Every structure is written in C-alpha cells, then in structure tokens.
Amino acid sequence: MTVYALARIGHQYFLWGAAGLICLVTFVVLILNPALSAHGRIWEKAAAGFMALFVLAALVMGGIVIGLAVVYYYNDIVNFIHGK
C-alpha cells in the first residue's frame, strides 16, 4: 500500500523537499553554528540562536518577495530578455 502512495507523489515534490533540506542544512552550517559557537554562556547562545531565527525569517521573506516579483512580472522579464 505504501508503494502505491509514493507512486502518486510527483517528482517535483521530492525536488522541492531536497532543495528545502539543502537550504536548511546550509542555514545551520553557515549561520546558526558560528553564531552559537561564538559565545560561551547559555543565555548568550540562546540570544544568538534567537537572532539567527530572525535572519532565517528575513531570508525566507526575501525569497518569497523575489519569487512573487518574478511571477508577477514574468511576461515583462521574458519580453525584456528577448528584446521585445
């Protein structure tokens, strides 16, 4: 039964999941880990982790805004690229 359920999932969902996992690992390795390892006290690590979540939120919101702008202006972008 599980095999049939997995067969119905499109390949694009696996690609989006893999991209999300890669982005999450990149965030942890490049932003969260250095922020936590730079401080010694527990409250400093908690504050750094909390601030890293704000950085993650800013990156996600920036990606959403850029993605929505590309979708909204897609025809204008294509016409600009093709010189129309």
A tleap script that builds the chain and sets N, CA, C and O, in Angstrom:
source leaprc.protein.ff14SB
mol = sequence {
  NMET THR VAL TYR ALA LEU ALA ARG ILE GLY
  HIE GLN TYR PHE LEU TRP GLY ALA ALA GLY
  LEU ILE CYS LEU VAL THR PHE VAL VAL LEU
  ILE LEU ASN PRO ALA LEU SER ALA HIE GLY
  ARG ILE TRP GLU LYS ALA ALA ALA GLY PHE
  MET ALA LEU PHE VAL LEU ALA ALA LEU VAL
  MET GLY GLY ILE VAL ILE GLY LEU ALA VAL
  VAL TYR TYR TYR ASN ASP ILE VAL ASN PHE
  ILE HIE GLY CLYS
}
set mol.1.N position { 0.812 -1.186 0.000 }
set mol.1.CA position { 0.000 0.000 0.000 }
set mol.1.C position { 0.863 1.261 0.000 }
set mol.1.O position { 0.518 2.235 -0.669 }
set mol.2.N position { 1.964 1.265 0.725 }
set mol.2.CA position { 2.830 2.429 0.780 }
set mol.2.C position { 3.475 2.708 -0.569 }
set mol.2.O position { 3.681 3.864 -0.938 }
set mol.3.N position { 3.793 1.648 -1.304 }
set mol.3.CA position { 4.414 1.834 -2.609 }
set mol.3.C position { 3.479 2.589 -3.540 }
set mol.3.O position { 3.929 3.453 -4.293 }
set mol.4.N position { 2.195 2.283 -3.505 }
set mol.4.CA position { 1.239 2.976 -4.360 }
set mol.4.C position { 1.069 4.432 -3.938 }
set mol.4.O position { 0.890 5.309 -4.784 }
set mol.5.N position { 1.123 4.689 -2.642 }
set mol.5.CA position { 1.021 6.067 -2.159 }
set mol.5.C position { 2.227 6.881 -2.611 }
set mol.5.O position { 2.076 8.044 -2.985 }
set mol.6.N position { 3.405 6.299 -2.583 }
set mol.6.CA position { 4.600 7.005 -3.048 }
set mol.6.C position { 4.598 7.169 -4.558 }
set mol.6.O position { 5.178 8.127 -5.069 }
set mol.7.N position { 3.967 6.270 -5.276 }
set mol.7.CA position { 3.923 6.372 -6.725 }
set mol.7.C position { 3.079 7.559 -7.165 }
set mol.7.O position { 3.285 8.093 -8.255 }
set mol.8.N position { 2.133 7.978 -6.334 }
set mol.8.CA position { 1.271 9.102 -6.688 }
set mol.8.C position { 1.942 10.454 -6.457 }
set mol.8.O position { 1.492 11.463 -7.000 }
set mol.9.N position { 2.995 10.492 -5.673 }
set mol.9.CA position { 3.693 11.746 -5.402 }
set mol.9.C position { 4.546 12.088 -6.612 }
set mol.9.O position { 5.331 11.269 -7.089 }
set mol.10.N position { 4.380 13.305 -7.098 }
set mol.10.CA position { 5.154 13.746 -8.253 }
set mol.10.C position { 6.612 13.968 -7.906 }
set mol.10.O position { 6.961 14.213 -6.751 }
set mol.11.N position { 7.452 13.880 -8.913 }
set mol.11.CA position { 8.892 14.042 -8.678 }
set mol.11.C position { 9.241 15.453 -8.226 }
set mol.11.O position { 10.253 15.657 -7.555 }
set mol.12.N position { 8.412 16.429 -8.589 }
set mol.12.CA position { 8.717 17.804 -8.191 }
set mol.12.C position { 8.638 17.982 -6.677 }
set mol.12.O position { 9.336 18.832 -6.125 }
set mol.13.N position { 7.804 17.200 -5.997 }
set mol.13.CA position { 7.737 17.300 -4.542 }
set mol.13.C position { 9.037 16.801 -3.895 }
set mol.13.O position { 9.487 17.349 -2.888 }
set mol.14.N position { 9.624 15.775 -4.475 }
set mol.14.CA position { 10.910 15.300 -3.965 }
set mol.14.C position { 12.004 16.334 -4.218 }
set mol.14.O position { 12.882 16.531 -3.378 }
set mol.15.N position { 11.951 16.996 -5.376 }
set mol.15.CA position { 12.942 18.032 -5.674 }
set mol.15.C position { 12.788 19.229 -4.731 }
set mol.15.O position { 13.784 19.761 -4.241 }
set mol.16.N position { 11.548 19.656 -4.473 }
set mol.16.CA position { 11.321 20.762 -3.540 }
set mol.16.C position { 11.752 20.379 -2.133 }
set mol.16.O position { 12.328 21.197 -1.416 }
set mol.17.N position { 11.481 19.152 -1.736 }
set mol.17.CA position { 11.914 18.687 -0.422 }
set mol.17.C position { 13.428 18.648 -0.304 }
set mol.17.O position { 13.984 19.037 0.723 }
set mol.18.N position { 14.096 18.182 -1.348 }
set mol.18.CA position { 15.562 18.150 -1.335 }
set mol.18.C position { 16.134 19.563 -1.296 }
set mol.18.O position { 17.104 19.818 -0.583 }
set mol.19.N position { 15.540 20.483 -2.057 }
set mol.19.CA position { 16.005 21.873 -2.041 }
set mol.19.C position { 15.807 22.493 -0.665 }
set mol.19.O position { 16.677 23.217 -0.180 }
set mol.20.N position { 14.672 22.217 -0.034 }
set mol.20.CA position { 14.424 22.737 1.310 }
set mol.20.C position { 15.406 22.181 2.322 }
set mol.20.O position { 15.885 22.904 3.196 }
set mol.21.N position { 15.705 20.894 2.203 }
set mol.21.CA position { 16.667 20.274 3.112 }
set mol.21.C position { 18.060 20.858 2.920 }
set mol.21.O position { 18.762 21.114 3.899 }
set mol.22.N position { 18.466 21.071 1.682 }
set mol.22.CA position { 19.769 21.676 1.402 }
set mol.22.C position { 19.835 23.088 1.971 }
set mol.22.O position { 20.853 23.475 2.545 }
set mol.23.N position { 18.762 23.860 1.820 }
set mol.23.CA position { 18.734 25.225 2.369 }
set mol.23.C position { 18.789 25.213 3.889 }
set mol.23.O position { 19.469 26.045 4.490 }
set mol.24.N position { 18.089 24.288 4.510 }
set mol.24.CA position { 18.111 24.200 5.971 }
set mol.24.C position { 19.491 23.818 6.489 }
set mol.24.O position { 19.967 24.395 7.467 }
set mol.25.N position { 20.133 22.856 5.846 }
set mol.25.CA position { 21.489 22.450 6.239 }
set mol.25.C position { 22.461 23.610 6.036 }
set mol.25.O position { 23.344 23.831 6.865 }
set mol.26.N position { 22.307 24.349 4.944 }
set mol.26.CA position { 23.171 25.495 4.685 }
set mol.26.C position { 22.993 26.566 5.762 }
set mol.26.O position { 23.972 27.153 6.224 }
set mol.27.N position { 21.754 26.819 6.158 }
set mol.27.CA position { 21.495 27.789 7.225 }
set mol.27.C position { 22.158 27.359 8.530 }
set mol.27.O position { 22.790 28.168 9.208 }
set mol.28.N position { 22.010 26.089 8.874 }
set mol.28.CA position { 22.585 25.601 10.132 }
set mol.28.C position { 24.102 25.692 10.107 }
set mol.28.O position { 24.719 26.110 11.087 }
set mol.29.N position { 24.706 25.300 8.986 }
set mol.29.CA position { 26.173 25.264 8.906 }
set mol.29.C position { 26.771 26.669 8.810 }
set mol.29.O position { 27.780 26.947 9.457 }
set mol.30.N position { 26.167 27.557 8.017 }
set mol.30.CA position { 26.784 28.858 7.764 }
set mol.30.C position { 26.328 29.965 8.704 }
set mol.30.O position { 27.048 30.950 8.867 }
set mol.31.N position { 25.162 29.842 9.327 }
set mol.31.CA position { 24.667 30.920 10.174 }
set mol.31.C position { 24.510 30.482 11.627 }
set mol.31.O position { 25.053 31.121 12.528 }
set mol.32.N position { 23.773 29.402 11.860 }
set mol.32.CA position { 23.454 29.022 13.238 }
set mol.32.C position { 24.674 28.490 13.994 }
set mol.32.O position { 24.910 28.884 15.136 }
set mol.33.N position { 25.437 27.612 13.379 }
set mol.33.CA position { 26.593 27.028 14.064 }
set mol.33.C position { 27.630 28.080 14.461 }
set mol.33.O position { 28.064 28.077 15.613 }
set mol.34.N position { 28.050 28.984 13.558 }
set mol.34.CA position { 29.006 30.015 14.004 }
set mol.34.C position { 28.429 30.946 15.067 }
set mol.34.O position { 29.153 31.393 15.956 }
set mol.35.N position { 27.120 31.245 14.980 }
set mol.35.CA position { 26.511 32.132 15.975 }
set mol.35.C position { 26.521 31.488 17.352 }
set mol.35.O position { 26.779 32.165 18.347 }
set mol.36.N position { 26.246 30.198 17.425 }
set mol.36.CA position { 26.212 29.523 18.717 }
set mol.36.C position { 27.612 29.249 19.261 }
set mol.36.O position { 27.829 29.304 20.471 }
set mol.37.N position { 28.553 28.956 18.381 }
set mol.37.CA position { 29.893 28.618 18.860 }
set mol.37.C position { 30.713 29.857 19.234 }
set mol.37.O position { 31.773 29.727 19.846 }
set mol.38.N position { 30.247 31.038 18.881 }
set mol.38.CA position { 30.995 32.257 19.191 }
set mol.38.C position { 30.789 32.723 20.621 }
set mol.38.O position { 31.504 33.611 21.084 }
set mol.39.N position { 29.832 32.148 21.329 }
set mol.39.CA position { 29.510 32.604 22.675 }
set mol.39.C position { 29.686 31.467 23.664 }
set mol.39.O position { 29.568 30.293 23.311 }
set mol.40.N position { 29.973 31.835 24.922 }
set mol.40.CA position { 30.241 30.835 25.930 }
set mol.40.C position { 29.104 30.569 26.899 }
set mol.40.O position { 28.865 29.428 27.294 }
set mol.41.N position { 28.406 31.627 27.279 }
set mol.41.CA position { 27.338 31.464 28.267 }
set mol.41.C position { 26.061 30.977 27.601 }
set mol.41.O position { 25.835 31.202 26.412 }
set mol.42.N position { 25.237 30.310 28.387 }
set mol.42.CA position { 23.996 29.740 27.864 }
set mol.42.C position { 23.053 30.834 27.367 }
set mol.42.O position { 22.448 30.697 26.304 }
set mol.43.N position { 22.926 31.914 28.130 }
set mol.43.CA position { 21.998 32.958 27.711 }
set mol.43.C position { 22.485 33.659 26.447 }
set mol.43.O position { 21.672 34.112 25.641 }
set mol.44.N position { 23.814 33.756 26.263 }
set mol.44.CA position { 24.349 34.336 25.036 }
set mol.44.C position { 24.070 33.437 23.839 }
set mol.44.O position { 23.740 33.919 22.756 }
set mol.45.N position { 24.204 32.120 24.040 }
set mol.45.CA position { 23.890 31.174 22.967 }
set mol.45.C position { 22.408 31.219 22.621 }
set mol.45.O position { 22.042 31.137 21.449 }
set mol.46.N position { 21.547 31.349 23.643 }
set mol.46.CA position { 20.107 31.433 23.390 }
set mol.46.C position { 19.770 32.705 22.616 }
set mol.46.O position { 18.954 32.678 21.695 }
set mol.47.N position { 20.395 33.811 22.989 }
set mol.47.CA position { 20.151 35.068 22.280 }
set mol.47.C position { 20.658 34.991 20.844 }
set mol.47.O position { 20.002 35.483 19.926 }
set mol.48.N position { 21.821 34.376 20.648 }
set mol.48.CA position { 22.363 34.234 19.292 }
set mol.48.C position { 21.475 33.326 18.445 }
set mol.48.O position { 21.261 33.594 17.263 }
set mol.49.N position { 20.965 32.267 19.036 }
set mol.49.CA position { 20.053 31.393 18.309 }
set mol.49.C position { 18.761 32.094 17.956 }
set mol.49.O position { 18.230 31.912 16.860 }
set mol.50.N position { 18.243 32.909 18.891 }
set mol.50.CA position { 17.029 33.674 18.632 }
set mol.50.C position { 17.247 34.673 17.503 }
set mol.50.O position { 16.380 34.835 16.644 }
set mol.51.N position { 18.388 35.337 17.498 }
set mol.51.CA position { 18.695 36.286 16.428 }
set mol.51.C position { 18.914 35.571 15.093 }
set mol.51.O position { 18.586 36.115 14.039 }
set mol.52.N position { 19.463 34.361 15.133 }
set mol.52.CA position { 19.635 33.589 13.908 }
set mol.52.C position { 18.281 33.230 13.304 }
set mol.52.O position { 18.149 33.140 12.083 }
set mol.53.N position { 17.274 33.025 14.154 }
set mol.53.CA position { 15.928 32.772 13.626 }
set mol.53.C position { 15.371 33.999 12.912 }
set mol.53.O position { 14.622 33.865 11.944 }
set mol.54.N position { 15.731 35.188 13.379 }
set mol.54.CA position { 15.329 36.391 12.661 }
set mol.54.C position { 16.025 36.474 11.302 }
set mol.54.O position { 15.422 36.905 10.320 }
set mol.55.N position { 17.275 36.067 11.246 }
set mol.55.CA position { 17.990 36.031 9.965 }
set mol.55.C position { 17.313 35.040 9.028 }
set mol.55.O position { 17.129 35.333 7.847 }
set mol.56.N position { 16.940 33.865 9.543 }
set mol.56.CA position { 16.233 32.883 8.725 }
set mol.56.C position { 14.913 33.440 8.225 }
set mol.56.O position { 14.569 33.256 7.057 }
set mol.57.N position { 14.169 34.116 9.086 }
set mol.57.CA position { 12.892 34.702 8.669 }
set mol.57.C position { 13.098 35.766 7.593 }
set mol.57.O position { 12.315 35.855 6.647 }
set mol.58.N position { 14.143 36.568 7.734 }
set mol.58.CA position { 14.428 37.592 6.729 }
set mol.58.C position { 14.797 36.956 5.393 }
set mol.58.O position { 14.380 37.440 4.340 }
set mol.59.N position { 15.571 35.882 5.427 }
set mol.59.CA position { 15.934 35.197 4.185 }
set mol.59.C position { 14.716 34.573 3.519 }
set mol.59.O position { 14.573 34.641 2.298 }
set mol.60.N position { 13.845 33.970 4.306 }
set mol.60.CA position { 12.633 33.360 3.749 }
set mol.60.C position { 11.730 34.432 3.162 }
set mol.60.O position { 11.228 34.271 2.049 }
set mol.61.N position { 11.515 35.516 3.883 }
set mol.61.CA position { 10.657 36.586 3.374 }
set mol.61.C position { 11.254 37.228 2.123 }
set mol.61.O position { 10.523 37.557 1.189 }
set mol.62.N position { 12.566 37.408 2.097 }
set mol.62.CA position { 13.198 37.932 0.890 }
set mol.62.C position { 13.017 37.011 -0.295 }
set mol.62.O position { 12.767 37.473 -1.408 }
set mol.63.N position { 13.141 35.717 -0.074 }
set mol.63.CA position { 12.922 34.759 -1.150 }
set mol.63.C position { 11.494 34.762 -1.651 }
set mol.63.O position { 11.250 34.643 -2.851 }
set mol.64.N position { 10.542 34.901 -0.727 }
set mol.64.CA position { 9.134 34.952 -1.127 }
set mol.64.C position { 8.849 36.202 -1.938 }
set mol.64.O position { 8.163 36.132 -2.958 }
set mol.65.N position { 9.361 37.339 -1.506 }
set mol.65.CA position { 9.134 38.597 -2.227 }
set mol.65.C position { 9.759 38.542 -3.619 }
set mol.65.O position { 9.128 38.942 -4.598 }
set mol.66.N position { 10.982 38.052 -3.712 }
set mol.66.CA position { 11.635 37.949 -5.024 }
set mol.66.C position { 10.884 36.971 -5.920 }
set mol.66.O position { 10.687 37.242 -7.105 }
set mol.67.N position { 10.464 35.841 -5.364 }
set mol.67.CA position { 9.710 34.868 -6.147 }
set mol.67.C position { 8.394 35.428 -6.639 }
set mol.67.O position { 8.030 35.215 -7.795 }
set mol.68.N position { 7.665 36.146 -5.785 }
set mol.68.CA position { 6.404 36.749 -6.201 }
set mol.68.C position { 6.617 37.834 -7.254 }
set mol.68.O position { 5.806 37.980 -8.169 }
set mol.69.N position { 7.696 38.588 -7.129 }
set mol.69.CA position { 8.000 39.609 -8.137 }
set mol.69.C position { 8.298 38.972 -9.488 }
set mol.69.O position { 7.861 39.478 -10.522 }
set mol.70.N position { 9.030 37.879 -9.486 }
set mol.70.CA position { 9.329 37.182 -10.743 }
set mol.70.C position { 8.051 36.630 -11.361 }
set mol.70.O position { 7.855 36.737 -12.572 }
set mol.71.N position { 7.183 36.045 -10.551 }
set mol.71.CA position { 5.925 35.509 -11.078 }
set mol.71.C position { 5.048 36.633 -11.608 }
set mol.71.O position { 4.451 36.495 -12.675 }
set mol.72.N position { 4.961 37.734 -10.889 }
set mol.72.CA position { 4.092 38.839 -11.295 }
set mol.72.C position { 4.596 39.503 -12.580 }
set mol.72.O position { 3.797 39.827 -13.459 }
set mol.73.N position { 5.904 39.709 -12.696 }
set mol.73.CA position { 6.480 40.400 -13.850 }
set mol.73.C position { 7.090 39.440 -14.868 }
set mol.73.O position { 7.953 39.844 -15.647 }
set mol.74.N position { 6.664 38.188 -14.878 }
set mol.74.CA position { 7.289 37.183 -15.741 }
set mol.74.C position { 7.217 37.575 -17.215 }
set mol.74.O position { 8.216 37.473 -17.927 }
set mol.75.N position { 6.066 38.016 -17.676 }
set mol.75.CA position { 5.940 38.381 -19.094 }
set mol.75.C position { 6.838 39.551 -19.447 }
set mol.75.O position { 7.450 39.553 -20.516 }
set mol.76.N position { 6.933 40.544 -18.579 }
set mol.76.CA position { 7.817 41.679 -18.831 }
set mol.76.C position { 9.281 41.256 -18.844 }
set mol.76.O position { 10.066 41.758 -19.648 }
set mol.77.N position { 9.650 40.340 -17.961 }
set mol.77.CA position { 11.029 39.853 -17.921 }
set mol.77.C position { 11.377 39.102 -19.202 }
set mol.77.O position { 12.451 39.301 -19.770 }
set mol.78.N position { 10.466 38.238 -19.657 }
set mol.78.CA position { 10.706 37.469 -20.878 }
set mol.78.C position { 10.794 38.402 -22.069 }
set mol.78.O position { 11.663 38.222 -22.923 }
set mol.79.N position { 9.910 39.405 -22.152 }
set mol.79.CA position { 9.961 40.355 -23.263 }
set mol.79.C position { 11.244 41.170 -23.226 }
set mol.79.O position { 11.803 41.479 -24.278 }
set mol.80.N position { 11.715 41.520 -22.053 }
set mol.80.CA position { 12.967 42.281 -21.927 }
set mol.80.C position { 14.163 41.440 -22.383 }
set mol.80.O position { 15.058 41.934 -23.068 }
set mol.81.N position { 14.161 40.175 -21.997 }
set mol.81.CA position { 15.275 39.288 -22.375 }
set mol.81.C position { 15.316 39.077 -23.880 }
set mol.81.O position { 16.391 39.052 -24.480 }
set mol.82.N position { 14.149 38.926 -24.489 }
set mol.82.CA position { 14.095 38.675 -25.931 }
set mol.82.C position { 14.112 39.957 -26.746 }
set mol.82.O position { 14.052 39.905 -27.975 }
set mol.83.N position { 14.193 41.094 -26.095 }
set mol.83.CA position { 14.335 42.370 -26.799 }
set mol.83.C position { 13.057 42.856 -27.442 }
set mol.83.O position { 13.119 43.554 -28.455 }
set mol.84.N position { 11.929 42.528 -26.913 }
set mol.84.CA position { 10.655 42.973 -27.497 }
set mol.84.C position { 10.174 44.239 -26.833 }
set mol.84.O position { 9.119 44.762 -27.193 }
savepdb mol mol.pdb
quit
